[in-house]
Amino acid sequence: MTDATPRSFPAPGDHDALELGTQLTPRFDAAGLVTAVVTDAVSGEVLMLAHMNAEALARTIETGIATYWSRSRRSLWVKGETSGNRQHVVELRVDCDQDAVWLKVRVEGHGASCHRGYRSCFYRAVPVGGPADAPLAFVEADPAFDPADVYGSACGHTHS
């Protein structure tokens, strides 16, 4: 398990129970995680993609504040705890086979979900229909906040 205080959910039943039933029985991967897709509750814009272990999922459900599992830090992470851009969950859905969740959130503070200060972690577009090495195009002109002011460095975290 990926957390010192693991929570448990019931084991998935047969396919019909898993896919058509009313009980949350998440199918965590071999690392104990489910994928979490996060969108803005009003605009529907994709803000980020993260992962949750059982503890993060349970805390998110219980508190209404988005909590994730940081694979790089190997710890729970409450989104916006440092930056003030906390994500309030308006709706949480599970996909058909319960191996991914979708959080519709309202973001407080600067309204940014990316550690680089942008509203969305998906602030660059890949040109489609041309060469694969074409430069990325910024679709968000300016960050909502300066990461150096918030985190003390230009980057809010390290990537593994």
N, C-alpha and C positions, 0 to 999 in steps of 0.2 A: 504494500500500500504506500501511497505517496505522502502520507501525513501522519504525524504522531498521534492524533486523536481522530481515527477514522470513523466515519459515519457509514452506515450500511443502508442500502435500499433492498427491497425484496428482489430475489432472483427472477429474471424473465421467465415467463411460462412458455407455452407453445406459441406458434406463430400468430394464431388468432388472438390470444390473450395479449401478446406483445404489441401487435399492430392495430388491434381493434378494441382492446380493453381500456378500462378507466384507471388503472393503477400505474403510477410512475415506477418503472423498473429499468433504469438506464443500463445500457450495455457499455461498460467501460472497456477500453482497449487493454492490451497487455501491460501498458504502463499505468493503468488505473485511471485513464482520462477519457472524457468526452469532449468533442469539439463544440465551441460556443461561437455562434455567429451573432454579432451585435449590430443592431440598426437603431436609427433615431425613431422614436415612437411617433413623431408627427410627419416627418418628411419621407421616412422609409429608407433614407440613405444608409448604406453600409458604413459603419464606423470602425469596426475592427473584428478580428478573429482571435479567439483565445482558447484556452483549455481549462477544464474544471475536473477536479477529482471529486470524490463523494462529499468530502467536507466542504469544499467550495460551493458545490451545488446546493447542499443542505443549508448552508449559511445564506446563500443568495435567496433561496425560497423563504427562509425564516425571517430575514431582515428586510428584504426588498432592495438591498444595496448589492450591486454586482461585485462578486468575489470570485477570483480566478486562482488557478494554480500556475505559478511561474516555473516553467521548465528550466530556465537558466539559473534562477536563484534557488530552485527546489523548495519553495515555500508558498504559503497562501499569500494572496495579494489583493487588497481591496482597491479597486480601480478608483483613482482620484484622491486617495488618502493623503498623498504628498502634494499634489498639484491643486487640490480643491475642485477638480473636475469629476466629482463623484457621480456614478451612474445609478440613477433610481430606476428600478425595473417596473415598467408599466404592465408588461405582459411577458410571460415565459412560455414558450412552446417547445415540444419535443417532436422530433421527426418520426416517420412511420416505424422504423425499427429501433428507435430510442438510443441511437448511438451519437446523436448530435442534438444540441439545443439552440433555440433562437431567442435572444433577449431583445425586446423592444424597450429602449431606455430613454430617459430624459436626463441630460447631462447638465449638472450645475456648474458654477464657476465661469470659466471662459467658454464653456460649451465645447471644449476640445477633448478628443479621446486619444489622440496620438501623443506619445512621449516627446515627439519633436515639435509639439505645439500646434499641429494641424487639427482641424475638426475631425477628420477621418484619417485612419492609418493608410487608407487607399487614396493618397493625395497626388499620385502620379499615374498617368495612363500609358499603356504600351500601344504604339501604333500597330494596327492590324492591317494586313494586306501588303506589307512591304518587307524589307529585310529584318531578320530577327535581331540584328544588332543596332537597329535604329534607336536614337536617344529617346529616353522617357520624356513625356510632356507633363508639366505640372498643371493640375486641374484646380488646385487651390493656390491662389496667388501668394498669400502671406499667412504665416502661422498666427494663431489666436493669442499665443503667449511665447515668450522667449524661454526656452528650456534652461539656459544658463542662470536666469533669475530664479527659476523654480527649483531646479535640481543642483545647481552649482557647477554644471557642466553643460556642454551643448547637447549631450545625449542623456536621457533619463535612465538608461540601463544598458547593460552589455548583452551582446548576443553570443550564444555558444555555438 
